[in-house]
Amino acid sequence: MPIYEYVCQSCGSEFELLIRGEETPACPSCEGAELEKQFSLPRVHSEGRKQRSLDAAKKRDQSLGSERVRAQREYELNHDDH
């Protein structure tokens, strides 16, 4: 079941639709049937790209974790409830 991108010729709306079998698509804005199918590129996930994404996420999470630890320590130092 592919997802196609369309532009409505009646109202100019751009949208994506999941088309099943022999369904005829219609514009979700104006319900028009004069649609132009757009050329869309498939998304490719290579091992290199996947690894770069994982590395970036790990770095971001470590940075956020360090910030949380610093904030907690600062809070504890400034709110000494003895």
A tleap script that builds the chain and sets N, CA, C and O, in Angstrom:
source leaprc.protein.ff14SB
mol = sequence {
  NMET PRO ILE TYR GLU TYR VAL CYS GLN SER
  CYS GLY SER GLU PHE GLU LEU LEU ILE ARG
  GLY GLU GLU THR PRO ALA CYS PRO SER CYS
  GLU GLY ALA GLU LEU GLU LYS GLN PHE SER
  LEU PRO ARG VAL HIE SER GLU GLY ARG LYS
  GLN ARG SER LEU ASP ALA ALA LYS LYS ARG
  ASP GLN SER LEU GLY SER GLU ARG VAL ARG
  ALA GLN ARG GLU TYR GLU LEU ASN HIE ASP
  ASP CHIE
}
set mol.1.N position { 0.849 -1.176 0.000 }
set mol.1.CA position { 0.000 0.000 0.000 }
set mol.1.C position { 0.898 1.244 0.000 }
set mol.1.O position { 1.433 1.636 1.037 }
set mol.2.N position { 1.047 1.836 -1.142 }
set mol.2.CA position { 1.933 2.993 -1.244 }
set mol.2.C position { 1.264 4.292 -0.792 }
set mol.2.O position { 0.045 4.451 -0.854 }
set mol.3.N position { 2.104 5.199 -0.340 }
set mol.3.CA position { 1.663 6.549 -0.009 }
set mol.3.C position { 2.091 7.435 -1.169 }
set mol.3.O position { 3.259 7.445 -1.556 }
set mol.4.N position { 1.147 8.170 -1.716 }
set mol.4.CA position { 1.434 9.060 -2.833 }
set mol.4.C position { 1.254 10.512 -2.405 }
set mol.4.O position { 0.458 10.825 -1.520 }
set mol.5.N position { 2.013 11.384 -3.053 }
set mol.5.CA position { 1.892 12.817 -2.825 }
set mol.5.C position { 1.107 13.417 -3.990 }
set mol.5.O position { 1.319 13.062 -5.149 }
set mol.6.N position { 0.204 14.328 -3.659 }
set mol.6.CA position { -0.646 14.949 -4.669 }
set mol.6.C position { -0.718 16.455 -4.473 }
set mol.6.O position { -0.451 16.978 -3.390 }
set mol.7.N position { -1.092 17.150 -5.573 }
set mol.7.CA position { -1.465 18.559 -5.527 }
set mol.7.C position { -2.842 18.635 -6.162 }
set mol.7.O position { -3.061 18.128 -7.262 }
set mol.8.N position { -3.772 19.277 -5.456 }
set mol.8.CA position { -5.127 19.433 -5.975 }
set mol.8.C position { -5.131 20.573 -6.992 }
set mol.8.O position { -4.667 21.674 -6.694 }
set mol.9.N position { -5.649 20.314 -8.180 }
set mol.9.CA position { -5.713 21.331 -9.222 }
set mol.9.C position { -6.819 22.351 -8.941 }
set mol.9.O position { -6.780 23.459 -9.475 }
set mol.10.N position { -7.799 21.996 -8.117 }
set mol.10.CA position { -8.908 22.904 -7.804 }
set mol.10.C position { -8.531 23.932 -6.745 }
set mol.10.O position { -8.757 25.127 -6.932 }
set mol.11.N position { -7.953 23.471 -5.626 }
set mol.11.CA position { -7.678 24.394 -4.515 }
set mol.11.C position { -6.193 24.609 -4.238 }
set mol.11.O position { -5.839 25.479 -3.442 }
set mol.12.N position { -5.316 23.830 -4.882 }
set mol.12.CA position { -3.879 23.989 -4.690 }
set mol.12.C position { -3.317 23.302 -3.453 }
set mol.12.O position { -2.134 23.452 -3.149 }
set mol.13.N position { -4.132 22.564 -2.750 }
set mol.13.CA position { -3.695 21.872 -1.543 }
set mol.13.C position { -2.689 20.782 -1.890 }
set mol.13.O position { -2.863 20.057 -2.870 }
set mol.14.N position { -1.619 20.665 -1.071 }
set mol.14.CA position { -0.633 19.594 -1.225 }
set mol.14.C position { -0.829 18.617 -0.079 }
set mol.14.O position { -0.969 19.030 1.072 }
set mol.15.N position { -0.841 17.317 -0.385 }
set mol.15.CA position { -1.113 16.325 0.645 }
set mol.15.C position { -0.588 14.958 0.232 }
set mol.15.O position { -0.234 14.740 -0.927 }
set mol.16.N position { -0.542 14.041 1.191 }
set mol.16.CA position { -0.164 12.649 0.957 }
set mol.16.C position { -1.365 11.772 1.251 }
set mol.16.O position { -2.151 12.066 2.152 }
set mol.17.N position { -1.507 10.694 0.493 }
set mol.17.CA position { -2.600 9.747 0.721 }
set mol.17.C position { -2.094 8.316 0.608 }
set mol.17.O position { -1.248 8.003 -0.229 }
set mol.18.N position { -2.618 7.471 1.452 }
set mol.18.CA position { -2.378 6.043 1.357 }
set mol.18.C position { -3.463 5.485 0.440 }
set mol.18.O position { -4.654 5.609 0.724 }
set mol.19.N position { -3.040 4.875 -0.653 }
set mol.19.CA position { -3.998 4.363 -1.644 }
set mol.19.C position { -4.033 2.844 -1.564 }
set mol.19.O position { -3.002 2.179 -1.675 }
set mol.20.N position { -5.218 2.311 -1.371 }
set mol.20.CA position { -5.420 0.864 -1.278 }
set mol.20.C position { -6.147 0.376 -2.516 }
set mol.20.O position { -7.199 0.897 -2.885 }
set mol.21.N position { -5.572 -0.629 -3.148 }
set mol.21.CA position { -6.224 -1.255 -4.294 }
set mol.21.C position { -6.567 -0.276 -5.398 }
set mol.21.O position { -5.708 0.452 -5.895 }
set mol.22.N position { -7.835 -0.271 -5.773 }
set mol.22.CA position { -8.312 0.559 -6.878 }
set mol.22.C position { -8.999 1.834 -6.405 }
set mol.22.O position { -9.801 2.408 -7.142 }
set mol.23.N position { -8.701 2.290 -5.186 }
set mol.23.CA position { -9.319 3.508 -4.668 }
set mol.23.C position { -8.989 4.708 -5.552 }
set mol.23.O position { -7.898 4.803 -6.114 }
set mol.24.N position { -9.941 5.608 -5.662 }
set mol.24.CA position { -9.727 6.855 -6.379 }
set mol.24.C position { -9.517 7.948 -5.344 }
set mol.24.O position { -10.396 8.190 -4.517 }
set mol.25.N position { -8.367 8.614 -5.377 }
set mol.25.CA position { -8.087 9.634 -4.359 }
set mol.25.C position { -8.927 10.888 -4.563 }
set mol.25.O position { -9.342 11.205 -5.678 }
set mol.26.N position { -9.166 11.592 -3.461 }
set mol.26.CA position { -9.873 12.875 -3.492 }
set mol.26.C position { -9.149 13.826 -2.548 }
set mol.26.O position { -8.537 13.393 -1.571 }
set mol.27.N position { -9.217 15.108 -2.839 }
set mol.27.CA position { -8.577 16.134 -2.018 }
set mol.27.C position { -9.246 16.192 -0.645 }
set mol.27.O position { -10.472 16.283 -0.577 }
set mol.28.N position { -8.488 16.143 0.448 }
set mol.28.CA position { -9.087 16.225 1.778 }
set mol.28.C position { -9.633 17.619 2.106 }
set mol.28.O position { -10.447 17.758 3.018 }
set mol.29.N position { -9.198 18.653 1.374 }
set mol.29.CA position { -9.674 20.015 1.640 }
set mol.29.C position { -10.984 20.315 0.937 }
set mol.29.O position { -11.956 20.748 1.556 }
set mol.30.N position { -10.994 20.073 -0.398 }
set mol.30.CA position { -12.189 20.450 -1.171 }
set mol.30.C position { -12.919 19.255 -1.762 }
set mol.30.O position { -13.944 19.414 -2.425 }
set mol.31.N position { -12.390 18.054 -1.522 }
set mol.31.CA position { -12.942 16.807 -2.038 }
set mol.31.C position { -12.929 16.725 -3.562 }
set mol.31.O position { -13.653 15.927 -4.159 }
set mol.32.N position { -12.092 17.564 -4.186 }
set mol.32.CA position { -11.962 17.538 -5.643 }
set mol.32.C position { -11.220 16.304 -6.114 }
set mol.32.O position { -10.442 15.711 -5.366 }
set mol.33.N position { -11.465 15.919 -7.363 }
set mol.33.CA position { -10.843 14.732 -7.930 }
set mol.33.C position { -9.772 15.083 -8.954 }
set mol.33.O position { -9.113 14.188 -9.482 }
set mol.34.N position { -9.586 16.366 -9.243 }
set mol.34.CA position { -8.569 16.793 -10.206 }
set mol.34.C position { -7.229 16.907 -9.480 }
set mol.34.O position { -6.852 17.982 -9.013 }
set mol.35.N position { -6.525 15.790 -9.394 }
set mol.35.CA position { -5.281 15.729 -8.637 }
set mol.35.C position { -4.107 15.451 -9.556 }
set mol.35.O position { -4.224 14.728 -10.546 }
set mol.36.N position { -2.971 16.044 -9.206 }
set mol.36.CA position { -1.740 15.779 -9.936 }
set mol.36.C position { -0.801 15.032 -8.996 }
set mol.36.O position { -0.442 15.533 -7.930 }
set mol.37.N position { -0.407 13.822 -9.407 }
set mol.37.CA position { 0.502 13.031 -8.582 }
set mol.37.C position { 1.893 13.645 -8.684 }
set mol.37.O position { 2.368 13.951 -9.778 }
set mol.38.N position { 2.538 13.821 -7.540 }
set mol.38.CA position { 3.861 14.422 -7.482 }
set mol.38.C position { 4.925 13.341 -7.470 }
set mol.38.O position { 4.694 12.233 -6.985 }
set mol.39.N position { 6.072 13.664 -7.997 }
set mol.39.CA position { 7.208 12.760 -7.959 }
set mol.39.C position { 7.798 12.819 -6.564 }
set mol.39.O position { 8.110 13.905 -6.075 }
set mol.40.N position { 7.958 11.688 -5.919 }
set mol.40.CA position { 8.558 11.666 -4.580 }
set mol.40.C position { 9.669 10.635 -4.559 }
set mol.40.O position { 9.587 9.592 -5.208 }
set mol.41.N position { 10.704 10.947 -3.805 }
set mol.41.CA position { 11.852 10.058 -3.710 }
set mol.41.C position { 11.692 9.115 -2.530 }
set mol.41.O position { 11.218 9.523 -1.469 }
set mol.42.N position { 12.079 7.866 -2.702 }
set mol.42.CA position { 12.018 6.938 -1.568 }
set mol.42.C position { 13.070 7.322 -0.535 }
set mol.42.O position { 14.112 7.882 -0.877 }
set mol.43.N position { 12.800 7.025 0.695 }
set mol.43.CA position { 13.751 7.291 1.761 }
set mol.43.C position { 14.673 6.084 1.887 }
set mol.43.O position { 14.219 4.947 2.007 }
set mol.44.N position { 15.956 6.350 1.857 }
set mol.44.CA position { 16.942 5.282 1.911 }
set mol.44.C position { 17.693 5.364 3.233 }
set mol.44.O position { 18.147 6.433 3.642 }
set mol.45.N position { 17.815 4.229 3.886 }
set mol.45.CA position { 18.537 4.161 5.149 }
set mol.45.C position { 19.731 3.238 4.970 }
set mol.45.O position { 19.578 2.019 4.899 }
set mol.46.N position { 20.905 3.815 4.899 }
set mol.46.CA position { 22.116 3.006 4.786 }
set mol.46.C position { 22.675 2.749 6.179 }
set mol.46.O position { 22.293 3.418 7.139 }
set mol.47.N position { 23.561 1.799 6.289 }
set mol.47.CA position { 24.182 1.501 7.584 }
set mol.47.C position { 24.985 2.697 8.083 }
set mol.47.O position { 24.985 2.988 9.279 }
set mol.48.N position { 25.673 3.398 7.170 }
set mol.48.CA position { 26.447 4.567 7.563 }
set mol.48.C position { 25.569 5.671 8.123 }
set mol.48.O position { 25.888 6.279 9.145 }
set mol.49.N position { 24.457 5.923 7.442 }
set mol.49.CA position { 23.527 6.959 7.899 }
set mol.49.C position { 22.907 6.569 9.242 }
set mol.49.O position { 22.745 7.407 10.129 }
set mol.50.N position { 22.567 5.303 9.376 }
set mol.50.CA position { 21.974 4.817 10.621 }
set mol.50.C position { 22.955 5.009 11.774 }
set mol.50.O position { 22.567 5.462 12.851 }
set mol.51.N position { 24.234 4.663 11.550 }
set mol.51.CA position { 25.236 4.800 12.597 }
set mol.51.C position { 25.451 6.262 12.974 }
set mol.51.O position { 25.589 6.582 14.155 }
set mol.52.N position { 25.483 7.157 11.976 }
set mol.52.CA position { 25.630 8.593 12.273 }
set mol.52.C position { 24.460 9.109 13.089 }
set mol.52.O position { 24.643 9.916 14.001 }
set mol.53.N position { 23.263 8.650 12.769 }
set mol.53.CA position { 22.081 9.067 13.527 }
set mol.53.C position { 22.149 8.572 14.966 }
set mol.53.O position { 21.829 9.311 15.896 }
set mol.54.N position { 22.565 7.322 15.149 }
set mol.54.CA position { 22.696 6.766 16.499 }
set mol.54.C position { 23.766 7.501 17.301 }
set mol.54.O position { 23.574 7.785 18.483 }
set mol.55.N position { 24.899 7.809 16.657 }
set mol.55.CA position { 25.978 8.537 17.330 }
set mol.55.C position { 25.519 9.927 17.757 }
set mol.55.O position { 25.817 10.368 18.867 }
set mol.56.N position { 24.792 10.617 16.878 }
set mol.56.CA position { 24.292 11.957 17.201 }
set mol.56.C position { 23.300 11.895 18.356 }
set mol.56.O position { 23.323 12.755 19.235 }
set mol.57.N position { 22.432 10.891 18.365 }
set mol.57.CA position { 21.450 10.746 19.443 }
set mol.57.C position { 22.145 10.436 20.765 }
set mol.57.O position { 21.757 10.961 21.808 }
set mol.58.N position { 23.160 9.593 20.725 }
set mol.58.CA position { 23.899 9.248 21.937 }
set mol.58.C position { 24.602 10.485 22.502 }
set mol.58.O position { 24.586 10.716 23.711 }
set mol.59.N position { 25.216 11.274 21.627 }
set mol.59.CA position { 25.904 12.492 22.052 }
set mol.59.C position { 24.907 13.481 22.664 }
set mol.59.O position { 25.186 14.100 23.691 }
set mol.60.N position { 23.748 13.622 22.025 }
set mol.60.CA position { 22.707 14.519 22.534 }
set mol.60.C position { 22.218 14.058 23.902 }
set mol.60.O position { 22.046 14.877 24.805 }
set mol.61.N position { 21.991 12.760 24.062 }
set mol.61.CA position { 21.508 12.225 25.335 }
set mol.61.C position { 22.539 12.393 26.448 }
set mol.61.O position { 22.182 12.701 27.586 }
set mol.62.N position { 23.817 12.191 26.123 }
set mol.62.CA position { 24.869 12.379 27.120 }
set mol.62.C position { 24.932 13.837 27.560 }
set mol.62.O position { 25.101 14.129 28.744 }
set mol.63.N position { 24.795 14.750 26.601 }
set mol.63.CA position { 24.821 16.176 26.913 }
set mol.63.C position { 23.654 16.547 27.818 }
set mol.63.O position { 23.825 17.270 28.799 }
set mol.64.N position { 22.473 16.052 27.483 }
set mol.64.CA position { 21.290 16.342 28.306 }
set mol.64.C position { 21.432 15.734 29.693 }
set mol.64.O position { 21.023 16.338 30.684 }
set mol.65.N position { 22.009 14.544 29.766 }
set mol.65.CA position { 22.224 13.900 31.062 }
set mol.65.C position { 23.167 14.709 31.930 }
set mol.65.O position { 22.920 14.874 33.125 }
set mol.66.N position { 24.250 15.217 31.346 }
set mol.66.CA position { 25.201 16.040 32.089 }
set mol.66.C position { 24.539 17.307 32.595 }
set mol.66.O position { 24.782 17.727 33.727 }
set mol.67.N position { 23.712 17.913 31.777 }
set mol.67.CA position { 23.005 19.132 32.184 }
set mol.67.C position { 22.063 18.845 33.350 }
set mol.67.O position { 21.956 19.652 34.274 }
set mol.68.N position { 21.393 17.722 33.315 }
set mol.68.CA position { 20.472 17.359 34.405 }
set mol.68.C position { 21.226 17.148 35.717 }
set mol.68.O position { 20.771 17.579 36.777 }
set mol.69.N position { 22.382 16.482 35.639 }
set mol.69.CA position { 23.187 16.249 36.835 }
set mol.69.C position { 23.651 17.582 37.410 }
set mol.69.O position { 23.571 17.796 38.620 }
set mol.70.N position { 24.136 18.480 36.553 }
set mol.70.CA position { 24.571 19.804 37.016 }
set mol.70.C position { 23.426 20.574 37.648 }
set mol.70.O position { 23.598 21.185 38.703 }
set mol.71.N position { 22.258 20.554 37.015 }
set mol.71.CA position { 21.098 21.267 37.546 }
set mol.71.C position { 20.678 20.700 38.897 }
set mol.71.O position { 20.351 21.460 39.809 }
set mol.72.N position { 20.681 19.383 39.039 }
set mol.72.CA position { 20.320 18.754 40.309 }
set mol.72.C position { 21.316 19.140 41.394 }
set mol.72.O position { 20.917 19.461 42.514 }
set mol.73.N position { 22.601 19.112 41.076 }
set mol.73.CA position { 23.646 19.466 42.052 }
set mol.73.C position { 23.510 20.927 42.473 }
set mol.73.O position { 23.633 21.247 43.655 }
set mol.74.N position { 23.256 21.813 41.511 }
set mol.74.CA position { 23.072 23.239 41.817 }
set mol.74.C position { 21.855 23.434 42.711 }
set mol.74.O position { 21.895 24.219 43.658 }
set mol.75.N position { 20.784 22.725 42.414 }
set mol.75.CA position { 19.575 22.815 43.231 }
set mol.75.C position { 19.872 22.385 44.663 }
set mol.75.O position { 19.475 23.051 45.620 }
set mol.76.N position { 20.569 21.269 44.796 }
set mol.76.CA position { 20.889 20.757 46.135 }
set mol.76.C position { 21.763 21.734 46.913 }
set mol.76.O position { 21.566 21.914 48.115 }
set mol.77.N position { 22.715 22.362 46.251 }
set mol.77.CA position { 23.594 23.319 46.922 }
set mol.77.C position { 22.843 24.576 47.351 }
set mol.77.O position { 23.124 25.142 48.408 }
set mol.78.N position { 21.892 25.010 46.532 }
set mol.78.CA position { 21.150 26.245 46.818 }
set mol.78.C position { 19.936 26.052 47.711 }
set mol.78.O position { 19.367 27.027 48.204 }
set mol.79.N position { 19.539 24.826 47.921 }
set mol.79.CA position { 18.362 24.544 48.732 }
set mol.79.C position { 18.716 23.584 49.866 }
set mol.79.O position { 18.124 22.514 50.004 }
set mol.80.N position { 19.671 23.983 50.654 }
set mol.80.CA position { 20.133 23.162 51.777 }
set mol.80.C position { 19.088 23.238 52.884 }
set mol.80.O position { 18.914 24.293 53.494 }
set mol.81.N position { 18.408 22.160 53.146 }
set mol.81.CA position { 17.299 22.137 54.109 }
set mol.81.C position { 17.698 21.506 55.441 }
set mol.81.O position { 16.944 20.695 55.980 }
set mol.82.N position { 18.844 21.853 55.976 }
set mol.82.CA position { 19.270 21.280 57.261 }
set mol.82.C position { 18.590 21.959 58.390 }
set mol.82.O position { 18.821 21.613 59.548 }
savepdb mol mol.pdb
quit
